[in-house]
């Protein structure tokens, strides 16, 4: 299955039997990010958290336990 990154528009190949491929087929609202974009966002988020002026709102513990 061919997928396109929503940020940098690179086209990658996904194995059809993976969970991510199934999610993209069945629910088009799910989007795909390439590994490079995902890592870049993770690094930048950690940098903003380290400054102390960025507040990262997480869901409550009770909601996470229900999943």
N, CA, C and O atoms as a Tinker XYZ file with bonds, in Angstrom:
   268  protein
     1  N      0.847000   -1.169000    0.000000    73     2
     2  CA     0.000000    0.000000    0.000000    64     1     3
     3  C      0.894000    1.234000    0.000000    63     2     4     5
     4  O      1.837000    1.336000    0.785000    81     3
     5  N      0.586000    2.157000   -0.883000    73     3     6
     6  CA     1.345000    3.399000   -0.944000    64     5     7
     7  C      0.661000    4.448000   -0.086000    63     6     8     9
     8  O     -0.554000    4.630000   -0.162000    81     7
     9  N      1.454000    5.141000    0.735000    73     7    10
    10  CA     0.925000    6.190000    1.607000    64     9    11
    11  C      1.766000    7.446000    1.441000    63    10    12    13
    12  O      2.935000    7.384000    1.057000    81    11
    13  N      1.150000    8.588000    1.737000    73    11    14
    14  CA     1.825000    9.862000    1.601000    64    13    15
    15  C      1.843000   10.563000    2.950000    63    14    16    17
    16  O      0.828000   10.617000    3.644000    81    15
    17  N      2.990000   11.096000    3.314000    73    15    18
    18  CA     3.141000   11.819000    4.573000    64    17    19
    19  C      2.337000   13.123000    4.494000    63    18    20    21
    20  O      2.381000   13.820000    3.481000    81    19
    21  N      1.611000   13.447000    5.559000    73    19    22
    22  CA     0.771000   14.639000    5.548000    64    21    23
    23  C      1.582000   15.925000    5.699000    63    22    24    25
    24  O      1.070000   17.008000    5.416000    81    23
    25  N      2.825000   15.824000    6.137000    73    23    26
    26  CA     3.637000   17.019000    6.360000    64    25    27
    27  C      4.573000   17.292000    5.186000    63    26    28    29
    28  O      4.568000   18.392000    4.633000    81    27
    29  N      5.371000   16.305000    4.805000    73    27    30
    30  CA     6.389000   16.546000    3.776000    64    29    31
    31  C      6.026000   15.960000    2.414000    63    30    32    33
    32  O      6.789000   16.118000    1.461000    81    31
    33  N      4.885000   15.290000    2.298000    73    31    34
    34  CA     4.367000   14.737000    1.039000    64    33    35
    35  C      5.259000   13.678000    0.398000    63    34    36    37
    36  O      5.181000   13.463000   -0.812000    81    35
    37  N      6.105000   13.013000    1.186000    73    35    38
    38  CA     6.876000   11.907000    0.634000    64    37    39
    39  C      5.980000   10.678000    0.550000    63    38    40    41
    40  O      5.102000   10.475000    1.388000    81    39
    41  N      6.210000    9.875000   -0.457000    73    39    42
    42  CA     5.411000    8.671000   -0.660000    64    41    43
    43  C      6.222000    7.473000   -0.194000    63    42    44    45
    44  O      7.371000    7.288000   -0.597000    81    43
    45  N      5.603000    6.656000    0.666000    73    43    46
    46  CA     6.251000    5.465000    1.207000    64    45    47
    47  C      5.398000    4.248000    0.916000    63    46    48    49
    48  O      4.226000    4.361000    0.554000    81    47
    49  N      5.990000    3.104000    1.076000    73    47    50
    50  CA     5.297000    1.834000    0.872000    64    49    51
    51  C      5.061000    1.180000    2.233000    63    50    52    53
    52  O      5.998000    1.010000    3.013000    81    51
    53  N      3.807000    0.814000    2.516000    73    51    54
    54  CA     3.449000    0.104000    3.741000    64    53    55
    55  C      3.056000   -1.319000    3.394000    63    54    56    57
    56  O      2.442000   -1.571000    2.357000    81    55
    57  N      3.412000   -2.245000    4.268000    73    55    58
    58  CA     2.993000   -3.633000    4.095000    64    57    59
    59  C      1.485000   -3.692000    4.340000    63    58    60    61
    60  O      0.994000   -3.117000    5.311000    81    59
    61  N      0.755000   -4.378000    3.473000    73    59    62
    62  CA    -0.706000   -4.410000    3.549000    64    61    63
    63  C     -1.238000   -5.075000    4.809000    63    62    64    65
    64  O     -2.370000   -4.802000    5.207000    81    63
    65  N     -0.460000   -5.934000    5.444000    73    63    66
    66  CA    -0.941000   -6.693000    6.590000    64    65    67
    67  C     -0.737000   -5.997000    7.929000    63    66    68    69
    68  O     -1.095000   -6.558000    8.964000    81    67
    69  N     -0.176000   -4.799000    7.940000    73    67    70
    70  CA     0.083000   -4.123000    9.208000    64    69    71
    71  C     -1.173000   -3.438000    9.735000    63    70    72    73
    72  O     -2.116000   -3.171000    8.990000    81    71
    73  N     -1.164000   -3.164000   11.023000    73    71    74
    74  CA    -2.297000   -2.501000   11.659000    64    73    75
    75  C     -2.479000   -1.083000   11.121000    63    74    76    77
    76  O     -3.608000   -0.630000   10.926000    81    75
    77  N     -1.378000   -0.388000   10.881000    73    75    78
    78  CA    -1.472000    0.977000   10.364000    64    77    79
    79  C     -2.115000    1.002000    8.980000    63    78    80    81
    80  O     -2.926000    1.882000    8.689000    81    79
    81  N     -1.762000    0.049000    8.133000    73    79    82
    82  CA    -2.362000   -0.020000    6.800000    64    81    83
    83  C     -3.859000   -0.287000    6.889000    63    82    84    85
    84  O     -4.643000    0.289000    6.135000    81    83
    85  N     -4.250000   -1.152000    7.801000    73    83    86
    86  CA    -5.672000   -1.452000    7.972000    64    85    87
    87  C     -6.435000   -0.216000    8.449000    63    86    88    89
    88  O     -7.539000    0.054000    7.977000    81    87
    89  N     -5.852000    0.529000    9.376000    73    87    90
    90  CA    -6.501000    1.749000    9.862000    64    89    91
    91  C     -6.676000    2.766000    8.739000    63    90    92    93
    92  O     -7.724000    3.404000    8.630000    81    91
    93  N     -5.657000    2.913000    7.912000    73    91    94
    94  CA    -5.742000    3.876000    6.816000    64    93    95
    95  C     -6.773000    3.452000    5.772000    63    94    96    97
    96  O     -7.443000    4.303000    5.187000    81    95
    97  N     -6.905000    2.165000    5.537000    73    95    98
    98  CA    -7.901000    1.680000    4.575000    64    97    99
    99  C     -9.319000    1.859000    5.092000    63    98   100   101
   100  O    -10.196000    2.321000    4.363000    81    99
   101  N     -9.544000    1.496000    6.340000    73    99   102
   102  CA   -10.901000    1.488000    6.878000    64   101   103
   103  C    -11.389000    2.851000    7.346000    63   102   104   105
   104  O    -12.588000    3.126000    7.301000    81   103
   105  N    -10.497000    3.691000    7.787000    73   103   106
   106  CA   -10.884000    5.022000    8.264000    64   105   107
   107  C     -9.948000    6.057000    7.653000    63   106   108   109
   108  O     -8.855000    6.280000    8.173000    81   107
   109  N    -10.355000    6.684000    6.575000    73   107   110
   110  CA    -9.480000    7.650000    5.890000    64   109   111
   111  C     -9.115000    8.874000    6.729000    63   110   112   113
   112  O     -8.197000    9.609000    6.366000    81   111
   113  N     -9.814000    9.108000    7.842000    73   111   114
   114  CA    -9.483000   10.248000    8.688000    64   113   115
   115  C     -8.117000   10.055000    9.357000    63   114   116   117
   116  O     -7.450000   11.031000    9.701000    81   115
   117  N     -7.705000    8.801000    9.541000    73   115   118
   118  CA    -6.376000    8.537000   10.083000    64   117   119
   119  C     -5.338000    8.988000    9.059000    63   118   120   121
   120  O     -5.507000    8.765000    7.860000    81   119
   121  N     -4.284000    9.609000    9.522000    73   119   122
   122  CA    -3.258000   10.122000    8.621000    64   121   123
   123  C     -1.932000    9.428000    8.891000    63   122   124   125
   124  O     -1.737000    8.817000    9.941000    81   123
   125  N     -1.030000    9.532000    7.931000    73   123   126
   126  CA     0.274000    8.890000    8.027000    64   125   127
   127  C      1.352000    9.958000    8.078000    63   126   128   129
   128  O      1.325000   10.921000    7.312000    81   127
   129  N      2.308000    9.778000    8.996000    73   127   130
   130  CA     3.496000   10.616000    9.045000    64   129   131
   131  C      4.713000    9.730000    8.868000    63   130   132   133
   132  O      4.791000    8.648000    9.450000    81   131
   133  N      5.665000   10.188000    8.062000    73   131   134
   134  CA     6.886000    9.412000    7.877000    64   133   135
   135  C      7.704000    9.456000    9.166000    63   134   136   137
   136  O      7.452000   10.281000   10.045000    81   135
   137  N      8.662000    8.582000    9.265000    73   135   138
   138  CA     9.484000    8.460000   10.476000    64   137   139
   139  C     10.260000    9.751000   10.754000    63   138   140   141
   140  O     10.392000   10.156000   11.909000    81   139
   141  N     10.771000   10.394000    9.707000    73   139   142
   142  CA    11.553000   11.618000    9.890000    64   141   143
   143  C     10.697000   12.741000   10.475000    63   142   144   145
   144  O     11.137000   13.441000   11.387000    81   143
   145  N      9.492000   12.917000    9.964000    73   143   146
   146  CA     8.597000   13.964000   10.481000    64   145   147
   147  C      8.160000   13.648000   11.906000    63   146   148   149
   148  O      8.094000   14.545000   12.747000    81   147
   149  N      7.864000   12.397000   12.179000    73   147   150
   150  CA     7.446000   11.999000   13.526000    64   149   151
   151  C      8.563000   12.260000   14.532000    63   150   152   153
   152  O      8.308000   12.771000   15.623000    81   151
   153  N      9.791000   11.913000   14.175000    73   151   154
   154  CA    10.929000   12.151000   15.072000    64   153   155
   155  C     11.176000   13.639000   15.282000    63   154   156   157
   156  O     11.487000   14.069000   16.392000    81   155
   157  N     11.035000   14.434000   14.206000    73   155   158
   158  CA    11.249000   15.877000   14.307000    64   157   159
   159  C     10.217000   16.512000   15.242000    63   158   160   161
   160  O     10.571000   17.359000   16.063000    81   159
   161  N      8.963000   16.120000   15.130000    73   159   162
   162  CA     7.918000   16.657000   15.999000    64   161   163
   163  C      8.166000   16.247000   17.445000    63   162   164   165
   164  O      7.968000   17.047000   18.360000    81   163
   165  N      8.597000   15.011000   17.657000    73   163   166
   166  CA     8.892000   14.532000   19.009000    64   165   167
   167  C     10.018000   15.343000   19.643000    63   166   168   169
   168  O      9.914000   15.749000   20.801000    81   167
   169  N     11.084000   15.580000   18.897000    73   167   170
   170  CA    12.222000   16.349000   19.420000    64   169   171
   171  C     11.817000   17.778000   19.753000    63   170   172   173
   172  O     12.163000   18.290000   20.817000    81   171
   173  N     11.086000   18.422000   18.849000    73   171   174
   174  CA    10.683000   19.813000   19.078000    64   173   175
   175  C      9.733000   19.925000   20.270000    63   174   176   177
   176  O      9.809000   20.892000   21.029000    81   175
   177  N      8.849000   18.956000   20.442000    73   175   178
   178  CA     7.933000   18.974000   21.580000    64   177   179
   179  C      8.706000   18.839000   22.881000    63   178   180   181
   180  O      8.412000   19.535000   23.854000    81   179
   181  N      9.691000   17.952000   22.908000    73   179   182
   182  CA    10.515000   17.788000   24.109000    64   181   183
   183  C     11.297000   19.061000   24.414000    63   182   184   185
   184  O     11.463000   19.419000   25.580000    81   183
   185  N     11.782000   19.752000   23.372000    73   183   186
   186  CA    12.495000   21.011000   23.576000    64   185   187
   187  C     11.568000   22.068000   24.176000    63   186   188   189
   188  O     11.966000   22.795000   25.086000    81   187
   189  N     10.333000   22.159000   23.672000    73   187   190
   190  CA     9.381000   23.133000   24.206000    64   189   191
   191  C      9.001000   22.802000   25.643000    63   190   192   193
   192  O      8.838000   23.707000   26.461000    81   191
   193  N      8.859000   21.523000   25.958000    73   191   194
   194  CA     8.556000   21.129000   27.332000    64   193   195
   195  C      9.689000   21.510000   28.276000    63   194   196   197
   196  O      9.446000   21.879000   29.425000    81   195
   197  N     10.927000   21.420000   27.792000    73   195   198
   198  CA    12.087000   21.725000   28.626000    64   197   199
   199  C     12.188000   23.212000   28.949000    63   198   200   201
   200  O     12.800000   23.572000   29.955000    81   199
   201  N     11.607000   24.088000   28.129000    73   199   202
   202  CA    11.690000   25.524000   28.394000    64   201   203
   203  C     10.855000   25.936000   29.589000    63   202   204   205
   204  O     11.167000   26.925000   30.253000    81   203
   205  N      9.793000   25.190000   29.873000    73   203   206
   206  CA     8.947000   25.510000   31.010000    64   205   207
   207  C      7.789000   26.430000   30.678000    63   206   208   209
   208  O      6.865000   26.555000   31.481000    81   207
   209  N      7.808000   27.081000   29.518000    73   207   210
   210  CA     6.715000   27.980000   29.155000    64   209   211
   211  C      5.654000   27.281000   28.301000    63   210   212   213
   212  O      4.649000   27.890000   27.934000    81   211
   213  N      5.874000   26.045000   27.997000    73   211   214
   214  CA     4.934000   25.265000   27.184000    64   213   215
   215  C      4.219000   24.272000   28.088000    63   214   216   217
   216  O      4.868000   23.506000   28.800000    81   215
   217  N      2.898000   24.278000   28.069000    73   215   218
   218  CA     2.110000   23.371000   28.894000    64   217   219
   219  C      1.531000   22.284000   28.013000    63   218   220   221
   220  O      0.781000   22.559000   27.076000    81   219
   221  N      1.878000   21.070000   28.315000    73   219   222
   222  CA     1.413000   19.915000   27.557000    64   221   223
   223  C      0.221000   19.322000   28.287000    63   222   224   225
   224  O      0.383000   18.745000   29.362000    81   223
   225  N     -0.971000   19.452000   27.723000    73   223   226
   226  CA    -2.185000   18.968000   28.356000    64   225   227
   227  C     -2.396000   17.510000   27.995000    63   226   228   229
   228  O     -2.588000   17.166000   26.829000    81   227
   229  N     -2.357000   16.672000   28.993000    73   227   230
   230  CA    -2.567000   15.243000   28.790000    64   229   231
   231  C     -3.948000   14.870000   29.299000    63   230   232   233
   232  O     -4.544000   15.587000   30.102000    81   231
   233  N     -4.445000   13.745000   28.821000    73   231   234
   234  CA    -5.750000   13.296000   29.292000    64   233   235
   235  C     -5.625000   12.782000   30.723000    63   234   236   237
   236  O     -4.529000   12.491000   31.202000    81   235
   237  N     -6.751000   12.677000   31.382000    73   235   238
   238  CA    -6.725000   12.237000   32.772000    64   237   239
   239  C     -6.353000   10.761000   32.862000    63   238   240   241
   240  O     -6.519000   10.008000   31.902000    81   239
   241  N     -5.863000   10.368000   33.993000    73   239   242
   242  CA    -5.421000    8.987000   34.221000    64   241   243
   243  C     -6.596000    8.012000   34.076000    63   242   244   245
   244  O     -6.428000    6.910000   33.555000    81   243
   245  N     -7.783000    8.421000   34.539000    73   243   246
   246  CA    -8.950000    7.550000   34.486000    64   245   247
   247  C     -9.341000    7.228000   33.037000    63   246   248   249
   248  O     -9.708000    6.093000   32.733000    81   247
   249  N     -9.266000    8.200000   32.163000    73   247   250
   250  CA    -9.607000    7.976000   30.756000    64   249   251
   251  C     -8.598000    7.034000   30.114000    63   250   252   253
   252  O     -8.982000    6.151000   29.346000    81   251
   253  N     -7.316000    7.206000   30.417000    73   251   254
   254  CA    -6.293000    6.333000   29.850000    64   253   255
   255  C     -6.442000    4.904000   30.341000    63   254   256   257
   256  O     -6.178000    3.965000   29.592000    81   255
   257  N     -6.863000    4.723000   31.592000    73   255   258
   258  CA    -7.054000    3.376000   32.130000    64   257   259
   259  C     -8.220000    2.661000   31.463000    63   258   260   261
   260  O     -8.208000    1.435000   31.349000    81   259
   261  N     -9.228000    3.413000   31.020000    73   259   262
   262  CA   -10.384000    2.803000   30.358000    64   261   263
   263  C    -10.011000    2.180000   29.020000    63   262   264   265
   264  O    -10.643000    1.218000   28.586000    81   263
   265  N     -8.994000    2.720000   28.367000    73   263   266
   266  CA    -8.575000    2.168000   27.091000    64   265   267
   267  C     -7.791000    0.918000   27.346000    63   266   268
   268  O     -7.331000    0.274000   26.403000    81   267
